[in-house]
Amino acid sequence: MDISYIKALHIIFVITWFSGLFYIVRLFIYYSEAEDKEEPAKSLLQAQYQLMSQRLWYIITWPSLILASFFAFWMLYEVPSYLTMGWMQVKLCFVFALYFYHAGCQKIYTQQQNGIVKYNSFKLRIWNELTTLLLFAIVFLVVLKSAISWIWGLVGIALFGALLMISIKLYKRIRSKNN
């Protein structure tokens, strides 16, 4: 098979994987916020978010991770020289971080499916932004294909992360004033 098809399928499943990761944490946030509602709204909302999370997690997110990984390994098998490129080695470090992030989401998912709320919506919003940082790092590395640029990329990601944190705090402040 032409490597372009493998690459295209890899990109498609990376996109759906990230989409699942972005949305699952939003559902975690809504589930956590429903904890403060009065009954029966609390139970109804949390049951609905559990169902939505289950469908998203096992029908979209997990299969996307598996297929994105499958096509990535296939691509590396077809073009093993990718592994000698500095940008790819740095990218794979970020991908491993993304696997750990996914595992963290699995832990939160399991807790919420069991009715356990360990994290408030603010902490979950911060958790959600880690996906954004990983997305930026991975995309810039793939597009620029420069291991040296990753240093500047990390500086940019750190600044972007700081901007996101400020935005989250402002959003929290505005939201608390409106409630």
C-alpha positions as CSV (number, residue, x, y, z in Angstrom):
1,M,0.0,0.0,0.0
2,D,1.2,3.5,-0.8
3,I,2.5,5.2,2.4
4,S,0.3,8.2,1.7
5,Y,-2.8,6.2,2.4
6,I,-1.4,4.9,5.6
7,K,-0.4,8.4,6.6
8,A,-3.9,9.8,5.8
9,L,-5.6,7.0,7.9
10,H,-3.2,7.8,10.7
11,I,-4.0,11.5,10.6
12,I,-7.8,10.8,10.5
13,F,-7.7,8.6,13.6
14,V,-5.4,11.0,15.4
15,I,-8.0,13.7,14.8
16,T,-10.8,11.5,16.1
17,W,-8.7,10.5,19.1
18,F,-8.0,14.1,20.0
19,S,-11.7,14.9,19.5
20,G,-12.7,12.1,21.9
21,L,-10.1,13.3,24.5
22,F,-11.3,16.9,24.2
23,Y,-15.0,16.0,24.6
24,I,-14.6,13.3,27.3
25,V,-13.1,15.8,29.7
26,R,-16.0,18.2,28.9
27,L,-18.3,15.4,30.0
28,F,-16.2,14.9,33.1
29,I,-16.6,18.6,33.9
30,Y,-20.4,18.5,33.4
31,Y,-20.7,15.4,35.6
32,S,-18.6,17.1,38.3
33,E,-20.8,20.2,38.1
34,A,-24.0,18.1,38.3
35,E,-22.7,17.1,41.8
36,D,-23.9,20.5,43.1
37,K,-27.4,20.2,41.7
38,E,-30.5,19.3,43.7
39,E,-32.2,15.9,43.3
40,P,-33.6,14.6,41.0
41,A,-31.6,16.8,38.5
42,K,-28.3,15.6,39.9
43,S,-29.1,11.9,39.3
44,L,-30.7,12.5,36.0
45,L,-27.8,14.6,34.7
46,Q,-25.1,12.3,36.0
47,A,-26.8,9.2,34.6
48,Q,-27.0,11.0,31.2
49,Y,-23.3,12.1,31.3
50,Q,-22.2,8.5,32.3
51,L,-24.1,7.1,29.3
52,M,-22.6,9.8,26.9
53,S,-19.1,9.2,28.4
54,Q,-19.4,5.5,27.9
55,R,-20.4,5.7,24.3
56,L,-17.8,8.3,23.5
57,W,-15.0,6.5,25.3
58,Y,-15.6,3.0,23.9
59,I,-17.1,3.8,20.5
60,I,-14.9,6.7,19.4
61,T,-11.9,7.5,21.7
62,W,-10.5,4.0,22.4
63,P,-10.9,2.7,18.8
64,S,-9.3,5.9,17.5
65,L,-6.3,5.5,19.8
66,I,-5.9,1.9,18.7
67,L,-6.3,2.7,15.0
68,A,-4.0,5.8,15.1
69,S,-1.4,3.7,16.8
70,F,-1.8,0.8,14.3
71,F,-1.3,3.1,11.3
72,A,1.6,4.8,13.1
73,F,3.4,1.5,13.7
74,W,2.6,0.5,10.1
75,M,4.1,3.8,8.8
76,L,7.2,3.3,10.9
77,Y,7.5,-0.3,9.6
78,E,7.3,1.0,6.0
79,V,9.6,3.9,6.6
80,P,11.9,3.0,9.5
81,S,14.2,5.9,8.7
82,Y,11.6,8.1,10.4
83,L,12.9,6.8,13.7
84,T,16.4,8.3,13.0
85,M,15.0,11.8,12.6
86,G,15.3,14.0,15.6
87,W,11.9,15.6,15.2
88,M,10.2,12.2,15.2
89,Q,12.0,11.1,18.4
90,V,10.8,14.3,20.1
91,K,7.3,13.8,18.7
92,L,7.2,10.2,20.0
93,C,8.0,11.6,23.5
94,F,4.9,13.8,23.2
95,V,2.9,10.9,21.9
96,F,3.9,8.8,24.9
97,A,2.8,11.7,27.1
98,L,-0.5,11.6,25.2
99,Y,-0.8,7.9,26.1
100,F,-0.3,8.7,29.7
101,Y,-2.9,11.5,29.4
102,H,-5.3,9.0,27.9
103,A,-4.6,6.6,30.9
104,G,-5.4,9.5,33.2
105,C,-8.7,10.0,31.5
106,Q,-9.4,6.3,31.8
107,K,-8.9,6.6,35.5
108,I,-11.3,9.6,35.8
109,Y,-13.8,7.8,33.5
110,T,-13.8,4.7,35.7
111,Q,-14.2,6.8,38.9
112,Q,-17.2,8.7,37.4
113,Q,-18.8,5.5,36.1
114,N,-18.7,4.4,39.7
115,G,-20.2,7.6,41.0
116,I,-16.9,9.0,42.4
117,V,-16.2,12.7,41.9
118,K,-12.6,13.3,42.9
119,Y,-11.9,16.5,40.8
120,N,-13.8,19.7,40.7
121,S,-14.6,21.4,37.4
122,F,-11.7,23.9,37.7
123,K,-9.1,21.1,38.0
124,L,-10.8,19.2,35.1
125,R,-10.6,22.4,33.0
126,I,-6.9,22.6,33.6
127,W,-6.6,18.9,32.8
128,N,-8.4,19.5,29.6
129,E,-5.8,22.1,28.5
130,L,-3.0,19.5,28.7
131,T,-4.5,18.0,25.5
132,T,-4.3,21.3,23.8
133,L,-0.6,21.6,24.7
134,L,0.1,18.1,23.5
135,L,-1.8,18.8,20.2
136,F,0.2,22.0,19.6
137,A,3.5,20.3,20.3
138,I,2.8,17.3,18.1
139,V,1.4,19.3,15.2
140,F,4.2,21.8,15.2
141,L,6.9,19.0,15.3
142,V,5.3,17.2,12.4
143,V,4.8,20.3,10.2
144,L,8.2,21.9,10.9
145,K,10.1,18.6,11.1
146,S,12.8,20.2,13.1
147,A,14.2,18.9,16.4
148,I,15.9,22.2,17.1
149,S,12.6,24.1,16.7
150,W,11.1,22.0,19.5
151,I,13.0,24.1,22.0
152,W,11.3,27.2,20.8
153,G,8.2,25.2,20.5
154,L,8.4,24.3,24.2
155,V,8.9,27.9,25.1
156,G,5.8,28.8,23.0
157,I,3.9,25.9,24.6
158,A,4.8,27.2,28.1
159,L,3.7,30.7,27.2
160,F,0.5,29.3,25.6
161,G,-0.1,27.2,28.7
162,A,0.3,30.3,30.9
163,L,-2.2,32.1,28.7
164,L,-4.6,29.2,29.0
165,M,-4.2,29.2,32.8
166,I,-5.0,33.0,32.9
167,S,-8.0,32.4,30.7
168,I,-9.3,29.6,32.9
169,K,-8.9,31.8,36.0
170,L,-10.7,34.7,34.3
171,Y,-13.5,32.4,33.1
172,K,-13.9,31.1,36.6
173,R,-14.0,34.6,38.1
174,I,-16.6,35.8,35.5
175,R,-18.6,32.7,36.0
176,S,-18.7,33.0,39.8
177,K,-19.8,36.6,39.5
178,N,-22.7,35.6,37.2
179,N,-23.9,32.9,39.6
